[in-house]
Amino acid sequence: MLAGAARLDAATGVVVPRVQTDARALPFADRSFDVVFTSFGALPFVPDTVRVHREAARVLRPGGRWVFSVTHPLRWAFPDDPTRHGLTANRSYFDRRPYVEADAAGRVLYAEYHRTIGDHVRDVVAAGLRLTDLVEPEWPEWNDQVWGGWGPERGRYLPGTAIFVTEPAQ
């Protein structure tokens, strides 16, 4: 992402500061931003999302927004198959065990944490935020691309993304 941002800076001539950091401990002063957002980049990969939400709330100015997107929680109940065969649930929506990939020695290489919609809402509220919108985009009719477990067949029936819009609670 940092390299991609650098390419955009070079292409546009507009330099945007880039920082690589832990979302649970942002290196910014309180009330520094009007908007904080992440697109799939932080929340699925940390076990303690309330810390991320609290950090986002801390750096928001009054009236600011914390917007984040995640793979729609419903997705984890279905196999990673973008065709109609991927429309049969094979795992409980409430199964919160993380998806983990490990090497031959058992060292974790990748972990993704599954949360329900209710889990996300409770975590937002616990961090002192208020949910103002939850967007579940429909698959666009014009999009015939397949990405991971998503494609036109499956996208007609199941949401692939959940976008949460929050603001500091008053």
QUICOR-V265968 format. One record per backbone hydrogen bond with DSSP energy under -1.0 kcal/mol. NH is the residue of the N-H (numbers start at 0). CO is the residue of the C=O. If there is no record, write none. Layout:
# QUICOR-V265968
{{NH	CO} {NH	CO}}
This chain:
# QUICOR-V265968
{{4	0} {5	1} {6	2} {7	3} {8	4} {9	5} {10	6} {11	7} {12	8} {24	21} {30	57} {31	58} {32	58} {35	64} {37	66} {39	68} {44	41} {45	42} {50	47} {52	48} {53	49} {54	50} {55	51} {56	52} {57	53} {58	54} {60	32} {63	60} {64	33} {65	165} {66	35} {67	163} {68	37} {69	161} {71	159} {74	71} {76	73} {77	74} {80	78} {85	82} {86	83} {89	76} {90	76} {94	91} {98	111} {100	109} {102	106} {105	102} {108	100} {109	100} {111	98} {112	43} {119	115} {120	116} {121	117} {122	118} {123	119} {124	120} {125	121} {126	122} {127	124} {128	123} {129	166} {131	164} {132	164} {134	162} {142	139} {146	149} {149	146} {153	81} {154	150} {155	151} {156	153} {157	153} {161	69} {162	134} {163	67} {164	132} {165	65} {166	129} {168	127}}
